[in-house]
Every structure is written in structure tokens, then in C-alpha cells.
Amino acid sequence: MAERLVQRVLVFRALPGLGDLLCLVPALRALRAGRPEAEITLLGLPQAAPVVKRFPELIDHLLPFPGFPGLPEQPVQQAELLTLLTTVQGKYDLALQLHGSGPISNVLVSLLGARQVAGRFLPGQWCPDPGHFLPWEEGQPEPLVWLRLLEFLGYPARGEELTFPIHEADQAALRALPEAHTLEPGHYAVLHPGASRPERRWPPQRFAAVAERLAGQGLRVVLTGTAGEAALTRAVREALTGDMLDLTGQTDLGSLAALLAGARLLVSGDTGVSHLAAATRTPSVVVFLASDPARWAPLDRERHRVIVGDDLDAVLTSMDEVLRGEPSCVA
């Protein structure tokens, strides 16, 4: 792609989770390094705004996604969709489909009127342009799916790791939370029992057993979750005999990242917090009950241990290994 032809880029990714956006960071980093002067716009869900604001060096604008027939992430707002498809015609030099395997999302991206489109396509399904689309591969880590596409398009990787900037204001917001100022970095562990989908949630009693083990090893236990997950964190708290700091519903994205950055360990299910821990380089043990760890587990399997299935003993063993700095012995 000639430099003069790629000055305005539209990236389509309208997935709802925090991890869905963080997993895109390596690809966006490669894109920005290859096109430092380009104007990069994310066509995404409105709730992506807090994450987008964290990466002004990678994303210049957020264009709210009004939905599209067949895509479940957003109800279709027909008037807004027609306005979008009308106003973007000829506006972008490159439209990147970084949303998924492509049967529907490739149709949408092809309707955006960009001079060039690129992305992934499902073998056996329509491919808009074989020269700029790669086949979808099952079982590949989500960050690498899109980073490899960018490499294919001529944008060399600038690292595979996830990142998340933490500012002094985030640290101050954390210290302002009740009792949070008493937390000593490296001397507490975070438990996050919630997940957006019920089938991904490890039982509260298991988290309580984890909390007991951590407390017995001299770590202070901190519970986190959204306000909507209060029933889950309350169930964990009620199953405990010891004390813990419950910050359910009190952290925003920045203060949660600051909390994780100072933690000795995170234990959670497969949810956005596990990706945030990967971005803050916080050791973790992640329990996978319903999703594919090959796709969604953190890339660093020594810093971040992955347990597939409801196996409390495996979680406790992996926790102990991480805290002792030992290599994994859990299959």
C-alpha cells in the first residue's frame, strides 16, 4: 500500500468486552508505527470510549457503531446506520475488519466505501479481496490473529504484549477508596469472581477457598467487581471466616488497573480483568469454564497460569507456584 494512499484508516471492532479491545493493542501499535501520520478511527461500541481514551497515540477518534443486521453486539439503529453508510463513502483510504471471522462483518466493511478493505475471512465464505484478507484460523491467540494480519499487510510487529497506561490520577483515585490507602504493593491479592456471562463464573465457594489460602500465606485479599456483581462478591465474603477488603462497585477502569499493578496476584475467571492483568504484568491464575483458552488466555503462560475446568486443587497449586516463582507443573 503506497504511503500517499493510506492517510485515513477506519478500524471496525464492535465487541463489548474490555479484553476485546485490549487484545487489539498489538495490532494497533503495528499500524500506528507503520502509519505515524495517519488518522485512525475506531468504529466501535459507545462503551469503548473509556478504553479508547487511554490510547490517544493509537486511536484518534471513536465512531459509534449503530449496529448491522446479523451482528448481535448492538441493536440495529436503522436511521443511524443509513447515515453512517452515507457519510463515510470515499472518506477512508483503508477499512480494516478486525472484528471476527467475517461472514457478516466483511459485508459491512465492504459497504463503508473505503478505497481498500482488509481483514480475515472464513474459508468457504465470501472473501472481499484475497490480496488483503487472510483466512480465519481457529485456536489462535486473539492478539496474534490481528497482529499477523497487520504483518501480512506490511506493518511489522512492535511487540506482542498487551499494555495499559496508568496515570497518577488513577493512583490517586485508588488511594481515595475506603481503606485502599492501607494496601501495600506486593502484599495483597485480588479476587474477581464476576464475568459477563454466567457460564464463565467460577462458584463463589471456590473463590472463598482461594481467599483462605492467600490469607494464610500472609496476603491481604481484595475483592473486586462491578456494582451489578455485588451478589457474587457478597457470596464470596459470606463464605469466608477471615477479613478482606471489598471494593465491589467502587473502582473505575483506571483505579482498577492501578490496583492490579500493585497486586502480588490476581485470581479470576476468563473476563476482561484477566486481560487487564496481562496488560499491567500482574501475575494471575485464570479459570476457563466456557471459552477457548487457546484464543483468550494470556500469551505469557508462566506469569499467567491457565486452569481449564472447575479444579480447585489445580488453582491452589498454580497460585502457590506463582507466589514462589516456580515454573508451572499443572497440565
C-alpha positions as CSV (number, residue, x, y, z in Angstrom):
1,M,0.0,0.0,0.0
2,A,1.6,3.3,-1.1
3,E,2.1,5.7,1.7
4,R,0.2,8.5,0.0
5,L,-2.9,6.3,-0.3
6,V,-3.2,5.5,3.4
7,Q,-3.8,8.6,5.4
8,R,-7.2,7.8,6.9
9,V,-7.9,4.4,8.4
10,L,-11.2,3.0,9.7
11,V,-10.9,0.1,12.1
12,F,-14.0,-2.0,12.7
13,R,-14.2,-3.8,16.0
14,A,-17.5,-3.6,17.9
15,L,-17.1,-6.3,20.6
16,P,-18.3,-5.3,24.1
17,G,-15.6,-6.5,26.4
18,L,-12.6,-4.8,27.9
19,G,-10.4,-7.7,26.8
20,D,-11.8,-7.5,23.3
21,L,-10.2,-4.1,23.0
22,L,-7.0,-4.8,24.9
23,C,-6.3,-7.7,22.6
24,L,-6.3,-5.3,19.7
25,V,-3.5,-3.2,21.1
26,P,-0.5,-5.1,19.5
27,A,-2.2,-4.8,16.0
28,L,-2.9,-1.1,16.5
29,R,0.6,-0.5,17.7
30,A,1.9,-2.0,14.5
31,L,-0.5,0.0,12.4
32,R,0.5,3.3,14.1
33,A,4.2,2.6,13.7
34,G,3.7,2.0,10.0
35,R,1.4,5.0,9.6
36,P,2.5,7.5,12.2
37,E,0.7,10.4,10.4
38,A,-2.5,8.6,9.6
39,E,-5.8,9.5,11.2
40,I,-7.1,6.3,12.8
41,T,-10.8,6.0,13.7
42,L,-12.3,3.0,15.6
43,L,-15.8,2.1,14.5
44,G,-16.9,0.5,17.8
45,L,-19.4,0.4,20.6
46,P,-20.0,3.6,22.6
47,Q,-18.9,1.8,25.8
48,A,-15.4,1.5,24.3
49,A,-14.8,5.2,25.0
50,P,-13.0,4.8,28.3
51,V,-10.6,2.4,26.8
52,V,-10.1,4.4,23.6
53,K,-9.3,7.5,25.7
54,R,-6.4,5.5,27.2
55,F,-4.7,5.1,23.9
56,P,-4.6,8.5,22.1
57,E,-1.4,7.6,20.5
58,L,-3.1,4.6,18.7
59,I,-6.7,5.8,18.1
60,D,-7.6,9.3,17.1
61,H,-11.4,9.0,17.0
62,L,-14.3,6.7,18.1
63,L,-17.1,6.4,15.7
64,P,-20.2,4.9,17.4
65,F,-21.3,1.7,15.7
66,P,-25.1,1.8,15.1
67,G,-25.5,-1.9,14.6
68,F,-25.8,-4.0,11.5
69,P,-28.2,-6.9,10.6
70,G,-26.8,-10.2,11.8
71,L,-24.3,-8.7,14.3
72,P,-25.5,-9.3,17.9
73,E,-23.4,-6.8,19.7
74,Q,-25.6,-3.8,19.1
75,P,-29.3,-3.5,18.2
76,V,-29.6,-2.0,14.7
77,Q,-30.5,1.7,14.7
78,Q,-31.6,1.9,11.1
79,A,-31.6,5.7,10.6
80,E,-28.1,6.0,12.2
81,L,-26.8,3.0,10.1
82,L,-28.0,4.7,6.9
83,T,-26.4,7.9,7.9
84,L,-23.1,6.2,8.6
85,L,-23.1,4.3,5.3
86,T,-23.8,7.6,3.5
87,T,-21.3,9.9,5.3
88,V,-18.3,7.5,5.2
89,Q,-18.4,6.9,1.4
90,G,-14.9,7.8,0.0
91,K,-13.7,9.1,3.3
92,Y,-11.3,6.4,4.3
93,D,-8.3,5.0,2.4
94,L,-8.3,1.8,4.3
95,A,-11.0,0.0,6.3
96,L,-9.8,-2.9,8.5
97,Q,-12.2,-5.6,9.6
98,L,-10.7,-6.6,13.0
99,H,-14.0,-7.8,14.4
100,G,-14.1,-11.5,13.7
101,S,-14.2,-14.3,11.2
102,G,-16.0,-12.2,8.7
103,P,-19.2,-13.7,7.2
104,I,-21.2,-10.6,8.2
105,S,-18.6,-8.1,9.3
106,N,-16.9,-8.3,5.9
107,V,-20.1,-7.3,4.2
108,L,-20.3,-4.3,6.5
109,V,-16.7,-3.2,5.9
110,S,-17.1,-3.6,2.2
111,L,-20.1,-1.2,2.3
112,L,-18.1,1.5,4.0
113,G,-16.8,2.9,0.7
114,A,-13.1,2.8,1.6
115,R,-10.6,2.7,-1.2
116,Q,-9.1,-0.6,0.2
117,V,-10.5,-3.1,2.7
118,A,-8.7,-5.8,4.6
119,G,-9.3,-8.4,7.3
120,R,-10.0,-12.0,7.9
121,F,-12.4,-14.3,6.1
122,L,-13.9,-17.7,7.0
123,P,-12.7,-20.3,4.5
124,G,-15.6,-21.3,2.2
125,Q,-17.3,-17.9,2.7
126,W,-17.0,-14.8,0.6
127,C,-13.6,-13.1,0.6
128,P,-13.7,-9.4,-0.5
129,D,-10.1,-9.3,-1.7
130,P,-7.7,-12.3,-1.5
131,G,-4.8,-10.0,-1.7
132,H,-5.7,-8.2,1.6
133,F,-7.6,-10.8,3.5
134,L,-6.2,-13.8,5.5
135,P,-8.2,-17.0,6.3
136,W,-9.6,-17.2,9.7
137,E,-7.8,-19.7,11.9
138,E,-9.4,-21.4,14.9
139,G,-7.5,-21.8,18.1
140,Q,-5.1,-18.9,17.6
141,P,-4.5,-16.3,20.3
142,E,-6.7,-13.3,19.8
143,P,-3.9,-10.7,19.9
144,L,-1.9,-12.6,17.3
145,V,-4.9,-13.1,14.9
146,W,-4.9,-9.4,14.2
147,L,-1.2,-8.7,14.6
148,R,-0.4,-11.4,12.0
149,L,-3.0,-9.7,9.7
150,L,-1.2,-6.4,10.0
151,E,2.1,-8.1,9.3
152,F,0.6,-9.6,6.2
153,L,-0.4,-6.1,5.1
154,G,3.1,-4.8,5.6
155,Y,3.1,-3.4,9.1
156,P,5.8,-5.1,11.2
157,A,5.0,-6.1,14.7
158,R,6.1,-3.8,17.5
159,G,5.7,-6.4,20.3
160,E,3.0,-8.9,21.1
161,E,2.4,-7.8,24.7
162,L,-0.8,-6.0,25.9
163,T,-0.3,-2.6,27.5
164,F,-2.5,-0.3,29.6
165,P,-1.3,3.2,30.7
166,I,-1.8,4.1,34.3
167,H,-1.7,7.7,35.3
168,E,-1.1,9.5,38.6
169,A,-4.8,10.3,38.7
170,D,-5.6,6.6,38.7
171,Q,-3.3,6.0,41.6
172,A,-4.9,8.9,43.5
173,A,-8.4,7.6,42.7
174,L,-7.3,4.2,44.2
175,R,-5.9,5.7,47.3
176,A,-9.1,7.7,47.8
177,L,-11.2,4.5,48.1
178,P,-12.1,3.3,51.6
179,E,-9.1,1.5,53.2
180,A,-7.3,1.2,49.9
181,H,-4.6,3.6,51.1
182,T,-3.6,0.8,53.6
183,L,-2.7,-1.6,50.8
184,E,1.0,-2.3,50.4
185,P,2.2,-3.1,46.8
186,G,3.1,-6.7,46.6
187,H,1.4,-7.6,49.8
188,Y,-2.2,-8.2,48.6
189,A,-4.0,-10.4,46.1
190,V,-7.1,-9.5,44.0
191,L,-10.0,-11.9,43.5
192,H,-12.5,-11.0,40.8
193,P,-15.4,-13.6,40.8
194,G,-17.6,-11.9,38.2
195,A,-17.8,-12.3,34.4
196,S,-20.2,-11.0,31.8
197,R,-21.6,-14.5,31.1
198,P,-22.8,-16.7,33.9
199,E,-21.2,-19.8,32.4
200,R,-17.8,-18.2,32.9
201,R,-18.3,-17.7,36.6
202,W,-16.4,-19.9,39.0
203,P,-18.5,-20.7,42.1
204,P,-18.1,-18.2,45.0
205,Q,-17.2,-21.0,47.4
206,R,-14.1,-21.7,45.3
207,F,-13.1,-18.1,45.5
208,A,-13.6,-18.2,49.2
209,A,-11.3,-21.2,49.5
210,V,-8.7,-19.3,47.4
211,A,-9.0,-16.3,49.7
212,E,-8.5,-18.5,52.8
213,R,-5.3,-19.9,51.2
214,L,-4.0,-16.5,50.3
215,A,-4.7,-15.0,53.7
216,G,-2.9,-18.0,55.3
217,Q,0.2,-17.0,53.2
218,G,0.1,-13.5,54.7
219,L,-1.5,-11.7,51.7
220,R,-4.4,-9.3,52.2
221,V,-7.3,-10.3,50.0
222,V,-9.1,-7.7,47.9
223,L,-12.5,-8.4,46.2
224,T,-13.4,-6.5,43.0
225,G,-16.4,-6.5,40.7
226,T,-18.9,-4.2,39.1
227,A,-21.9,-2.9,41.1
228,G,-24.0,-5.5,39.2
229,E,-21.8,-8.3,40.5
230,A,-22.4,-7.4,44.2
231,A,-24.3,-10.6,44.8
232,L,-21.3,-12.7,43.7
233,T,-18.8,-10.8,45.8
234,R,-21.2,-10.9,48.8
235,A,-21.4,-14.7,48.4
236,V,-17.6,-14.9,48.5
237,R,-17.4,-12.7,51.5
238,E,-20.1,-14.6,53.4
239,A,-18.3,-17.9,52.8
240,L,-15.1,-16.6,54.4
241,T,-14.0,-16.8,58.0
242,G,-11.4,-14.1,57.7
243,D,-11.3,-10.5,56.7
244,M,-11.0,-8.9,53.3
245,L,-11.2,-5.6,51.6
246,D,-14.3,-5.4,49.3
247,L,-14.1,-2.8,46.6
248,T,-17.1,-4.1,44.6
249,G,-18.6,-1.3,42.6
250,Q,-16.1,1.3,43.7
251,T,-13.3,1.1,41.1
252,D,-13.3,2.6,37.7
253,L,-11.1,1.4,34.9
254,G,-8.1,3.4,35.9
255,S,-8.2,2.7,39.6
256,L,-8.8,-1.0,38.9
257,A,-5.7,-1.0,36.7
258,A,-3.7,0.8,39.5
259,L,-5.0,-1.8,42.0
260,L,-3.9,-4.7,39.8
261,A,-0.5,-3.1,39.1
262,G,0.3,-3.3,42.8
263,A,-1.1,-6.8,43.4
264,R,1.0,-9.8,44.0
265,L,-1.6,-12.0,42.2
266,L,-5.0,-11.9,40.5
267,V,-7.4,-14.9,40.5
268,S,-10.3,-14.6,38.2
269,G,-12.4,-16.3,35.5
270,D,-12.0,-15.6,31.8
271,T,-13.1,-12.0,31.8
272,G,-11.7,-8.5,31.0
273,V,-9.9,-8.2,34.2
274,S,-7.6,-11.1,33.2
275,H,-6.6,-9.2,30.1
276,L,-6.0,-6.0,32.2
277,A,-3.7,-8.1,34.5
278,A,-1.8,-9.2,31.4
279,A,-1.5,-5.5,30.3
280,T,-0.3,-4.5,33.8
281,R,2.1,-7.5,34.0
282,T,0.3,-8.7,37.2
283,P,0.7,-12.5,37.8
284,S,-2.6,-14.3,37.6
285,V,-4.4,-17.6,37.7
286,V,-7.3,-17.6,35.2
287,V,-10.1,-20.2,35.4
288,F,-11.6,-21.1,32.0
289,L,-15.0,-22.8,32.2
290,A,-16.7,-22.0,28.9
291,S,-14.4,-20.1,26.5
292,D,-11.4,-21.3,24.5
293,P,-8.1,-20.7,26.3
294,A,-6.2,-21.2,23.1
295,R,-7.8,-18.0,21.9
296,W,-8.4,-16.0,25.0
297,A,-5.7,-16.9,27.6
298,P,-2.8,-14.5,28.2
299,L,0.2,-15.2,26.0
300,D,2.7,-15.5,28.9
301,R,1.9,-18.8,30.4
302,E,4.5,-18.5,33.2
303,R,3.3,-15.2,34.5
304,H,-0.3,-16.1,33.9
305,R,-1.5,-19.7,34.7
306,V,-4.5,-21.1,33.0
307,I,-6.8,-23.7,34.6
308,V,-9.4,-25.3,32.4
309,G,-12.4,-26.6,34.2
310,D,-13.6,-26.4,37.8
311,D,-10.5,-27.7,39.5
312,L,-9.8,-26.0,42.9
313,D,-6.7,-28.1,43.6
314,A,-5.1,-27.1,40.3
315,V,-5.9,-23.4,41.1
316,L,-4.3,-23.6,44.5
317,T,-1.3,-25.4,43.2
318,S,-0.8,-22.8,40.4
319,M,-1.2,-20.0,43.0
320,D,1.5,-21.5,45.2
321,E,3.8,-21.9,42.2
322,V,3.3,-18.3,41.1
323,L,3.9,-16.9,44.6
324,R,7.0,-19.0,44.9
325,G,8.2,-18.0,41.5
326,E,8.2,-21.6,40.3
327,P,7.5,-22.9,36.7
328,S,4.2,-24.5,36.1
329,C,3.6,-28.2,36.8
330,V,-0.1,-28.1,36.2
331,A,-1.0,-29.7,32.9
